[in-house]
Amino acid sequence: MELLMQQILPQLDLASQNMIEKVNSLKKMEADVLKKIDEYTKIQSECKETAEKLADKYEDINERHEELMVKCQHVLIDVYSKCNADPVEEKYFKNKLEAYQSRVDKLSQQLNEIRNIEDQAKLINEREVNSPDSLHLNPNKEKVLKEILNEVQHAIEGLISKVNETRQDVDTLKKTQQQRG
């Protein structure tokens, strides 16, 4: 019996030690997983904030675009009502108006692109929120999502500056017309 105890006790101690090591390893893995979940939650929150900011900027740009279209129409009406039958002057205003129309068309295209990108971002966000694996973003997906959001932000900022430039040109053209007319 004593011989049996001498053989079994060391084996039990070794098994107990192995179990303690496995438990510690599992606790460390659990802590790592919880840390990753916190990181992904923070990233998701940042993405939502960025998407909300971009949506707000998009709405502002859209409103400005509509205001600009109304102003352009008024300028066109003013120009044609005050314009003499001078062919040189007509050609000048026609070229100006074509340039403005070209800018407006480009802005419309860019707004449509932003709408598409925003819709894609919403779909991606909805998929991530609705999927059970929403917190398991690999670094490539995270990088791609951040790049998309940065591109959208740059596109919106570019549109804002173009709208402002066009607005200044329209105002300048209006002032010129008022001085002539």
Secondary structure by P-SEA (a helix, b strand, c coil): caaaaaaaaaaaaaaaaaaaaaaaaaaaaaaaaaaaaaaaaaaaaaaaaaaaaaaaaaaaaaaaaaaaaaaaaaaaaaaaaaccccaaaaaaaaaaaaaaaaaaaaaaaaaaaaaaaaaaaaaaaaaaaaccccccccaaaaaaaaaaaaaaaaaaaaaaaaaaaaaaaaaaaaaaaaaac
